[in-house]
Every structure is written in C-alpha cells, then in structure tokens.
C-alpha cells in the first residue's frame, strides 16, 4: 500500500531527469553529473507516508501499554500493574533480595572470574547459584571452591532453558514478593552499579516485574567485532531514548520479580504457549525473546534502565555470527507465530515487516548499483542522492559518537557497515525461507557455543536492523 501511494505520487508529479552534464575537473579528468531532484510533491508524499507509519506504530504501542497499565482484568492480565498493586497493597514483604543464577556448560575458563565479579558488585546478591548443565569439565568443582551454591541438572536435554527450569522449580516456591531472580551468563560482566539499580527499581515500584540489561560488546574480533559493538551501541542508545522501554529482556543479564516468573509458569498452556509449570518454553529457539513475549502478554511492566549495563562477547567469525543471528531470527519469527497477532505482539510484527522491507530494499539498491556499473560506459553522479547518503553517514556517526574513535571511523566509512547490514539481511531471508519450507534448524555448533549464541539476543533485531 505504501509503495502504491508513493508510485502514484511519482507518476502524477515527478519530472523526467534533465540528463547528464559534463564538468571539467583538471587536465583530462572530467565527471558526469545529473541534477535530477524529486519534486516537492514527491518529497512531501514520502515524508507524510513515513510519518503515518511511524504514528501508527507509536499509537499502537502506547495504546497497548496504557491498556495494560490501566487494566484490572486479573484473569486475562494477571501481571498488569493495577492488579499487582491491588494484591500487594498494605503489606510489607521485606527488603528486596537478589538470587543470581549462572547457567554454565563447560565454563571452567570463565566461571571463577564470573563469580568473583558478582561477589564484588556494589550491594551484592544474597545468593549465587551456578547451574551446571551436563558439564564434562571442572566447572562444578570451581564453583564449589568459589564458595557459591551449585545446582547440577538431571537428564536435561533442553540446554539453557531446561537447566533454568529445573533450578527454578526448586527455588521459586520459597521466594516471596520482594525476592528477585536474576539470570547472568558466565561470559557476562556487569557494571558495578547494576545490582544497586535493580534493588532500587524493584523497591520503589511494586508493579515492576522485570529489569533488563543494556549490553555492549567486549573488545576484540577486529572489524567484525566492531560492527557488532556499533550495533549494540545503537541498540542501547535507542532504549535510552525510549526511557528504558524494553524490546527484549536480554538473556545475558535480566532480573525478574518472583511473582512474574511464578505467573508465567502457571499460565503456560492456557494464557500463553508452553508446558504448564515451566518458566522457560523449551520449544523456543530464543528463550529470552519468548519470555519477554510471555511477560508482556500477561500485562507485566518491565524496563531496561541506562544504569544497568553489561559487557558480553561478540562473535569472532562470520560463521559463528551466521549461526547466532539465524538462531535469533528464526526464534523471533517462530515465537511470534506461536503467540499470533495480539495487542502485545503487533509491534513485533511491524518490526519484522520493517526488517523484511529493509532487506528487500537494500538488496535491490545494491543490485541496481551493480547492474548500473556494468550497463553504463561512464559513471553519473547524482548530487541529490549523494546528499541523502551524506545524511545517512552522519546518522551512523552520531549514533556511535559516545563509543571509541575506531567505532566512529568504521561508522563514517559507511560501506563496511552496509556490507554488514547486507549480511544480516541475508540471514533474515534465510530464516524466513527455512520457516516457509519447514526446514530443520542445523546450527553446526558445540553445546558450549550454543549457550553463548542464544544468550544475548537484542532487541527487535533492530540494530541489528530496523
């Protein structure tokens, strides 16, 4: 529909190109340029269409959020703020406590440092439980030596989600209203004030069900690592501008009020997909994304404060990145398919449609450039489109300005990040293709790598894309 409206506007009002002009530069060197500029009517039509869709997305999201905040429907939205506030009013449930779960599969190289970092947190946790899942190395022994609790999974075939389900079934029944469970991956480093902010948020907002972290990429992995760090920086910037409104509760570090997790487990198989009694849906490829949808579908209030930052790993190779992002993309699409089109998921559907449109548009644009290079004898420059390209380059630079000098350098080059974006678009199309043709997922990774790859799914795949 958007394309049709824009095409009609162009056909009715856009003039033909005036043709190329030759301009002498120096010696025998000259360039060709075309002064074509879309008419004011076409530019206005494009801007209006963009604003219409932006307004629709904002209006829908705000309407859904306000409806959840104001709802008193305990049956349909048991985690809605008004429902939670009514059920907890007038009772002091004690100080906020934090129990940290560290899912670990063969993490002997990292587990000791992870535990020590958690212990050194400002306002540290009351409990740290290492969830050792099918470990064949010394991870359990190192956890015991570090003086934390150890939970070893039994006959778990569902990797991280299955291991967390087992330990949560054991500890959740004993947790009170102000007891918080936080999941932190073994390869994640929390900002020193992360837990202080978590305590503050849960203390002053009884209706809050989850606090997610904003993640940044660790150093290393060359240019590929920098593409990912720039992507994560832009995502965190977007969340900050949205005043902490959550896209996805990242699996690297997120905290949950016990009521939220208990309600999710009770609602599985009825209000939301999954097996009753499980907090995490083991059928989901991306358990963090699915849990976000579960909580939102139950009316939960959640936030990702700017003070809750973590540093997580980046994929070191294109192959590892391919497997990670294909998992994220398929997981996101399959999760949406299982939840269907609801007020809580409609924004995510819009995001996936936007990613799909961006993938097609960018691929078509690059294909057109390649065809043009081979089809014309001389290159023609278009100052108008070059100006738009400069604005895009400026946006890339500004959105990474608070990062490193190298991050800005990579951003301003533009072309490398366009190649990276094209790679992500191919991953998106591959995920859609696999789902449409019911192809079985094959990740080609070890279990340890899978634990890492499924951990830090960002957002709406934005910065990723969109």
C-alpha positions in Angstrom: 0.0 0.0 0.0 2.8 2.4 0.9 4.6 1.6 -2.3 1.5 2.1 -4.3 0.8 5.5 -2.8 4.4 6.6 -3.4 4.3 5.3 -7.0 1.1 7.2 -7.8 2.6 10.4 -6.4 5.7 9.9 -8.6 3.7 9.2 -11.7 1.5 12.2 -11.3 4.1 14.8 -10.4 7.7 13.7 -10.8 9.5 15.1 -13.9 12.0 13.2 -16.0 15.7 13.5 -15.4 17.2 16.5 -17.3 20.1 14.4 -18.4 23.7 14.2 -17.5 26.1 17.2 -17.7 29.8 17.1 -18.1 32.0 19.1 -15.8 35.8 19.5 -16.3 37.9 19.0 -13.2 41.6 19.0 -14.1 43.6 18.0 -17.1 41.8 15.3 -19.0 39.7 14.4 -15.9 36.0 15.2 -16.0 32.9 13.9 -14.3 29.3 13.5 -15.3 26.5 14.6 -13.0 22.7 14.6 -13.2 20.9 17.4 -11.5 17.7 15.4 -11.0 15.8 16.3 -7.8 12.3 14.9 -6.9 9.6 17.5 -6.9 8.3 19.0 -3.7 5.1 17.0 -4.0 7.0 13.7 -4.2 9.2 14.6 -1.2 6.2 15.6 0.8 4.4 12.4 -0.1 7.4 10.3 1.0 7.7 12.2 4.3 4.0 12.0 5.0 3.9 8.3 4.4 6.8 7.7 6.7 5.2 9.8 9.4 1.9 8.0 9.0 3.5 4.6 9.6 5.6 5.9 12.5 2.5 7.4 14.0 0.6 4.1 13.7 3.5 2.2 15.4 3.7 4.7 18.2 0.0 4.9 18.7 -0.4 1.2 18.8 2.4 0.7 21.2 1.2 3.5 23.5 -2.4 2.2 23.4 -1.3 -1.3 24.3 1.0 0.0 27.1 -1.7 2.2 28.6 -4.3 -0.5 28.4 -2.1 -2.9 30.3 -1.3 -0.3 32.9 -5.0 0.5 33.5 -6.4 -3.0 33.2 -8.0 -4.6 36.2 -8.7 -7.8 34.4 -6.9 -10.3 36.7 -8.0 -13.3 34.6 -6.6 -12.0 31.3 -3.7 -9.8 32.5 -2.7 -11.1 36.0 0.6 -9.1 35.9 -1.0 -5.8 35.0 0.3 -3.0 37.3 -3.2 -2.2 38.8 -3.8 -5.9 39.5 -0.4 -6.4 41.2 -0.7 -3.2 43.2 -4.1 -4.2 44.5 -2.9 -7.6 45.6 0.1 -6.3 47.4 -1.3 -3.2 48.9 -0.9 -2.7 52.7 1.6 -5.5 53.3 5.3 -5.1 53.8 7.0 -8.0 52.0 10.5 -7.3 53.3 13.6 -5.9 51.7 14.4 -6.8 48.1 16.7 -9.8 47.8 18.5 -11.0 44.7 19.3 -14.6 43.8 21.6 -14.9 40.8 21.5 -17.9 38.6 24.6 -18.5 36.4 23.8 -21.1 33.7 27.1 -22.8 32.8 28.0 -25.6 30.4 31.8 -26.4 30.4 32.8 -22.9 31.5 35.9 -23.7 33.5 37.8 -20.9 31.9 35.4 -18.2 32.9 33.3 -19.4 35.9 35.7 -18.3 38.7 36.2 -14.8 37.3 32.4 -14.5 36.8 31.7 -15.5 40.4 34.3 -13.1 41.8 32.9 -10.3 39.7 29.4 -10.9 41.0 30.7 -11.0 44.6 32.5 -7.7 44.1 29.3 -5.9 43.0 28.2 -2.9 44.9 25.2 -4.0 47.0 25.9 -7.6 46.0 23.5 -10.5 45.8 22.2 -12.6 48.7 22.7 -15.9 46.8 24.7 -17.0 43.8 23.7 -20.4 42.3 25.8 -21.9 39.4 23.5 -24.1 37.3 26.0 -26.7 35.9 24.3 -28.3 33.0 25.8 -31.6 31.7 29.4 -30.4 32.4 32.3 -32.6 31.5 35.0 -30.3 32.8 35.8 -28.8 36.2 33.1 -26.2 36.2 31.2 -27.7 39.2 34.4 -28.1 41.3 35.4 -24.5 40.6 32.0 -23.3 41.6 32.2 -25.1 44.9 35.7 -23.8 45.5 34.5 -20.3 44.9 32.0 -20.7 47.8 28.7 -20.4 45.9 25.8 -22.8 45.7 25.9 -25.4 43.0 22.9 -26.9 41.2 23.6 -29.8 38.8 20.9 -30.5 36.3 19.5 -34.0 35.9 18.8 -35.6 32.5 18.4 -32.2 30.9 18.0 -32.3 27.1 16.9 -28.7 26.7 20.2 -26.8 27.2 20.0 -23.4 29.0 16.2 -23.2 29.1 15.8 -26.7 30.5 18.5 -26.2 33.1 17.0 -23.0 34.3 13.5 -24.6 34.5 14.9 -27.3 36.8 16.5 -24.9 39.3 13.5 -22.5 39.2 11.1 -25.3 40.1 13.2 -25.9 43.2 13.7 -22.3 44.4 10.6 -20.4 43.2 8.1 -21.9 45.8 10.3 -20.5 48.6 10.6 -17.0 47.2 8.5 -14.1 48.5 7.0 -11.0 46.8 10.2 -8.9 47.0 12.6 -11.8 46.1 14.2 -11.3 42.7 15.8 -13.9 40.5 18.5 -12.7 38.1 20.0 -14.8 35.3 23.5 -13.9 34.4 25.6 -15.7 31.7 29.0 -16.9 32.6 30.6 -14.8 29.8 29.0 -11.5 31.0 30.5 -8.7 33.1 28.0 -6.5 34.9 28.5 -2.8 35.5 29.5 -2.3 39.2 26.2 -0.5 40.0 23.9 -2.9 38.1 22.5 -4.6 41.2 22.2 -1.4 43.1 19.9 -0.1 40.4 18.0 -3.4 40.3 17.3 -3.1 44.0 16.2 0.5 43.7 13.8 -0.2 40.9 12.1 -3.2 42.5 12.0 -1.4 45.9 10.2 1.7 44.6 7.9 0.1 42.1 5.9 -2.8 43.4 4.3 -3.4 40.0 7.6 -3.8 38.2 8.2 -7.4 37.1 11.5 -7.4 35.2 14.7 -5.3 34.8 16.8 -6.0 31.7 20.4 -5.0 31.0 21.7 -2.9 28.2 24.6 -4.7 26.6 27.8 -3.7 24.9 30.3 -5.9 23.0 33.6 -6.9 24.5 36.8 -5.9 22.8 38.4 -8.0 20.1 37.4 -9.8 16.9 38.7 -7.0 14.6 36.4 -5.2 12.2 33.7 -7.9 12.6 33.7 -7.3 16.4 33.4 -3.5 15.8 30.4 -4.0 13.6 28.7 -5.8 16.4 29.8 -3.3 19.0 28.4 -0.5 16.9 25.2 -2.4 16.5 24.9 -2.9 20.3 25.8 0.7 21.0 23.0 1.9 18.7 20.5 -0.5 20.3 21.4 0.7 23.8 21.0 4.3 22.6 17.6 3.5 21.2 16.5 2.0 24.6 17.8 5.1 26.4 15.8 7.4 24.1 12.7 5.2 24.8 13.3 5.8 28.5 14.1 2.2 29.1 11.0 0.7 27.4 12.0 -2.9 26.7 12.3 -4.6 23.3 13.7 -7.8 24.6 14.9 -8.9 28.1 18.4 -10.0 27.2 19.4 -13.4 28.3 22.9 -12.1 29.3 21.6 -10.3 32.4 18.0 -9.8 33.4 16.3 -9.7 36.8 12.7 -10.9 37.5 10.4 -10.5 40.4 9.4 -13.9 41.7 5.7 -13.2 41.1 6.3 -12.7 37.4 8.1 -16.0 37.0 5.5 -17.9 39.0 2.7 -16.4 37.0 4.4 -17.3 33.7 4.8 -20.9 34.9 1.2 -21.1 36.0 -0.1 -19.6 32.7 1.8 -21.9 30.3 -0.6 -24.0 28.2 -3.6 -21.7 28.9 -2.9 -17.9 28.6 0.4 -18.4 26.8 2.2 -21.1 24.9 4.3 -23.8 26.6 4.1 -26.6 29.1 2.5 -25.7 32.4 4.9 -25.4 35.2 7.8 -24.3 33.0 9.1 -20.7 33.3 11.1 -21.1 30.0 9.4 -22.6 26.9 11.9 -25.3 25.9 10.4 -25.4 22.4 11.6 -21.9 21.7 14.9 -21.3 19.9 15.4 -18.0 21.7 14.2 -18.3 25.3 14.9 -14.7 26.3 12.7 -13.3 23.5 10.0 -15.8 24.2 10.0 -15.0 28.0 9.7 -11.3 27.1 6.6 -12.0 25.0 5.2 -14.2 27.8 5.5 -11.4 30.4 4.2 -8.8 28.1 1.2 -11.0 27.2 0.4 -11.2 30.9 0.5 -7.4 31.3 3.9 -7.2 33.0 5.7 -3.9 33.5 9.4 -4.1 32.6 12.3 -1.7 32.0 15.9 -1.6 30.8 17.5 1.3 32.8 20.5 3.1 31.4 22.5 2.3 34.6 22.1 -1.4 34.1 24.8 -2.1 31.6 26.7 -5.3 30.8 29.6 -6.3 28.6 29.1 -9.5 26.6 31.1 -11.4 24.0 30.9 -10.8 20.3 31.1 -13.5 17.6 34.7 -13.8 16.4 34.0 -15.2 12.9 31.4 -14.7 10.2 30.4 -18.4 10.5 29.7 -18.0 14.2 27.8 -14.8 13.6 25.7 -16.5 10.9 24.7 -19.3 13.3 23.9 -16.9 16.1 21.8 -14.5 14.1 20.0 -17.2 12.2 19.0 -18.7 15.6 17.8 -15.3 16.8 15.9 -14.6 13.6 14.2 -18.0 13.4 13.5 -17.9 17.1 11.9 -14.4 16.8 9.7 -15.5 13.9 8.7 -18.8 15.5 7.8 -17.1 18.8 5.6 -14.6 17.0 4.0 -17.4 15.1 3.2 -19.3 18.4 1.7 -16.1 20.0 -0.2 -14.9 16.9 -1.3 -11.4 16.3 -2.3 -9.8 19.6 -2.2 -6.3 21.0 1.1 -7.2 22.8 2.8 -8.7 19.7 1.6 -6.3 17.0 4.6 -4.1 17.4 6.9 -7.0 16.9 5.1 -8.0 13.8 5.6 -4.4 12.5 9.3 -4.7 13.3 9.6 -8.0 11.4 7.8 -6.5 8.4 10.1 -3.5 8.6 13.1 -5.8 8.6 11.8 -7.6 5.7 11.2 -4.4 3.7 14.6 -3.2 4.6 16.2 -6.5 3.5 14.4 -6.3 0.1 15.1 -2.5 -0.3 18.8 -2.7 0.5 19.3 -5.8 -1.6 17.5 -4.2 -4.6 19.5 -1.0 -4.2 22.9 -2.8 -4.2 21.8 -5.0 -7.1 20.8 -1.8 -9.0 24.2 -0.3 -8.4 25.9 -3.5 -9.7 23.7 -3.5 -12.8 24.4 0.2 -13.5 28.1 -0.3 -13.2 28.0 -2.9 -16.0 25.4 -1.2 -18.1 26.8 2.3 -18.5 30.0 3.4 -20.1 30.5 6.4 -17.8 29.5 6.9 -14.2 27.0 9.6 -13.5 26.9 11.3 -10.1 23.6 12.5 -8.6 24.2 15.3 -6.1 20.7 15.0 -4.5 21.2 11.3 -3.7 24.7 11.9 -2.6 23.4 14.4 -0.2 21.0 11.9 1.3 23.9 9.4 1.5 25.9 12.0 3.5 23.0 12.5 5.9 22.8 8.7 6.4 26.6 8.7 7.0 26.2 11.5 9.6 23.5 9.5 11.4 25.8 6.4 11.5 28.5 8.6 13.0 26.3 10.4 15.6 24.8 7.1 16.9 28.2 5.8 17.7 29.7 9.1 18.9 29.9 8.0 22.6 31.9 4.9 21.7 35.5 4.7 20.7 37.4 6.6 18.0 37.7 3.4 15.9 33.9 2.9 16.2 33.4 6.4 14.7 35.9 5.6 12.0 34.1 2.4 11.0 30.7 4.2 11.1 31.8 7.1 8.9 33.2 4.8 6.2 29.6 3.6 5.7 30.3 0.9 3.1 31.7 -1.7 5.5 28.6 -1.3 7.7 26.4 -1.6 4.6 28.1 -4.9 3.8 27.4 -6.0 7.4 23.8 -5.0 7.1 23.5 -6.9 3.9 24.9 -10.0 5.7 22.2 -9.6 8.4 19.5 -9.2 5.7 20.6 -12.4 4.1 20.3 -14.1 7.4 16.8 -12.7 7.8 15.8 -14.0 4.4 17.3 -17.4 5.1 15.3 -17.6 8.4 12.1 -16.8 6.6 12.9 -19.3 3.8 13.6 -22.0 6.3 10.3 -21.5 8.1 8.3 -21.2 4.9 9.7 -24.5 3.7 9.7 -26.1 7.1 13.4 -26.8 7.0 15.0 -28.3 10.1 17.4 -26.0 12.0 21.0 -27.1 11.9 23.4 -24.9 13.8 26.7 -26.7 13.5 27.9 -25.6 16.9 29.1 -27.2 20.0 26.9 -27.1 23.1 29.2 -24.5 24.8 28.9 -22.2 21.8 25.2 -22.7 21.7 24.9 -21.5 25.3 26.8 -18.3 24.3 25.0 -17.8 21.0 21.5 -18.0 22.5 22.3 -15.7 25.3 22.3 -12.1 24.2 19.5 -11.6 21.7 19.0 -7.9 21.4 16.0 -6.1 20.6 13.9 -6.1 17.8 16.7 -7.2 15.6 16.9 -3.6 15.0 20.3 -2.7 15.4 20.7 -5.3 14.3 18.1 -3.9 12.0 15.0 -1.8 11.9 
